[in-house]
Amino acid sequence: MIIVEPSGQYRSIFYRGASDFLTPENILQAAEDLKKCGLFVIQLEISLETVYAAIDFANKNNIPVLLNPSPMNAINKNLSIEKICTCEFLVLNEIELEILTKSRIDSQKNIREAARKLLAHGIKNIILTLGSHGSIWFAEGVEEFVPTLKVESIDSTGAGDAVTGCFVKNYAQGKSIPESMQLASKYAALSVTRKGTQDSYLTAKEFENFLNTL
């Protein structure tokens, strides 16, 4: 269930349902098909055991992993830092960064220090989403801010998934990390101007037409 506030922010009640039935054994059963993947995208709707198995499988087969540690519920707060820092990308918001690093995220200085904690553990790229304030890419020797569009938010439900999906699509097609982030930031900003989750996402053609107006 999703509750949208007048500000456009939202709260959600999550029921795992079928997600609990995806097991490490399923990954092994699909091994030959999964080996053909160019990138694994993983979230936390499935059990941590299955998340770790997917990360291990990808690492063993030299497949980069993008982890979006969401939803960050009571169970997922026990996420292993050592395990997730073997991923190529960590895409997360301020609350998730605060929980993972056990740090207060209330200033640019604290954000930077928390990101460096994860980089020190071995994560290669951190993409921190800041809602209407844009996003930041952290990597070794890199801190790059990406602004977003200024829009009137109606419903922010699904904006994080919009960022992840658009980033992955463009990065997988050969665009650079900053360019992929810029496109993802615009795409997510447009999604919050519509109600719903998937219904709020522009089609590829709609997004292309919008970009041509800029």
Number of C-alpha atoms within 10 A of each C-alpha: 8 12 13 17 12 10 11 16 15 14 12 11 8 11 10 12 9 9 12 12 12 15 17 17 11 13 16 14 10 10 14 10 10 18 15 10 12 12 18 19 15 19 17 20 21 19 19 18 11 20 22 17 18 22 23 18 19 21 16 10 14 12 20 18 22 22 23 22 22 17 16 18 13 7 11 18 13 12 17 12 14 12 15 24 20 18 23 19 20 25 23 20 18 16 13 20 23 17 16 20 16 10 15 15 19 10 9 9 9 14 18 14 16 19 22 18 14 23 17 11 14 18 24 17 22 26 23 21 23 18 18 18 14 20 24 21 20 22 18 13 6 10 14 13 17 19 17 22 15 12 13 14 18 18 23 27 24 19 25 21 18 25 24 23 16 21 25 21 13 17 17 13 10 11 14 13 15 16 15 21 29 21 19 27 30 22 25 28 24 24 28 25 17 19 18 18 17 14 11 20 22 17 10 11 9 11 15 11 11 14 12 8 6 5
